[in-house]
Amino acid sequence: MYCECCGTKYCRDSSHASLLERGYFINFAWERVNPLLCIDTSLSSLSEKLNSPEDKVKRAIIFLATNKLIDSNMSPI
C-alpha cells in the first residue's frame, strides 16, 4: 500500500492485524541491491552475494525500477 500524501509504502502484517512501514525493504533495495547492479546483473549472482532469496532481490529491483531509481538497463540514474 502507498500513502499519496507522504509517499510512504506500507505492508499488511496479518499476524498483528496492522500496517508496517516498508522502510526495511526500501533500505535493502537502496543500500544493498542498488550498488551491486552496476557490477553484476545476474539475479542468481546478486542473490548469492547478498545472501538473500532471489525473489526478495527481484522485488527490490522492481521497487527501484518502478520508483525510477534505476533506468531500464538496471543501472543507477
C-alpha positions in Angstrom: 0.0 0.0 0.0 1.1 3.5 -0.7 0.2 6.8 1.0 -0.2 9.5 -1.7 0.2 12.3 0.9 3.7 11.4 2.2 4.9 8.7 -0.2 5.4 6.1 2.5 4.9 2.5 1.5 3.2 0.0 3.9 2.6 -3.7 4.0 -0.1 -5.6 5.9 1.1 -7.6 8.9 -1.6 -10.3 9.2 -0.1 -11.7 12.4 -0.8 -8.5 14.2 -3.6 -7.1 12.0 -1.7 -3.9 11.4 0.3 -1.9 8.8 4.0 -1.8 8.8 6.2 0.8 7.1 8.3 -0.9 4.4 11.4 1.0 5.4 13.4 -2.1 6.0 12.7 -3.2 2.4 13.5 0.2 1.0 16.8 0.2 2.8 17.6 -3.3 1.5 16.8 -2.2 -2.1 18.7 1.1 -2.0 21.6 0.3 0.3 22.4 -3.3 -0.6 21.0 -4.2 -4.1 21.4 -0.9 -5.9 25.2 -0.6 -5.5 25.7 -4.2 -6.9 23.6 -3.5 -10.0 26.5 -1.7 -11.6 28.7 -4.7 -11.1 26.5 -7.7 -11.6 23.1 -8.1 -13.2 22.6 -11.8 -12.8 19.8 -12.4 -10.4 21.3 -15.6 -9.0 24.7 -14.0 -8.5 23.1 -11.0 -6.8 21.1 -13.3 -4.5 24.3 -15.2 -3.6 26.3 -12.1 -2.9 23.5 -10.7 -0.7 22.7 -14.0 0.9 19.1 -13.3 0.2 16.4 -15.3 -1.8 16.2 -14.5 -5.5 12.5 -13.5 -5.0 13.5 -10.8 -2.5 16.2 -9.4 -4.7 13.9 -9.4 -7.7 11.3 -7.5 -5.7 14.0 -5.0 -4.7 15.0 -4.4 -8.3 11.3 -4.0 -9.3 10.9 -1.5 -6.5 13.9 0.5 -7.7 12.7 0.5 -11.3 9.1 1.4 -10.6 10.2 4.3 -8.5 12.6 5.4 -11.3 15.7 5.0 -9.1 17.3 2.9 -11.8 16.9 3.0 -15.5 15.7 0.2 -17.7 19.2 -1.2 -18.1 19.3 -1.7 -14.3 21.9 0.9 -13.6 21.5 3.8 -11.1 20.4 7.1 -12.6 
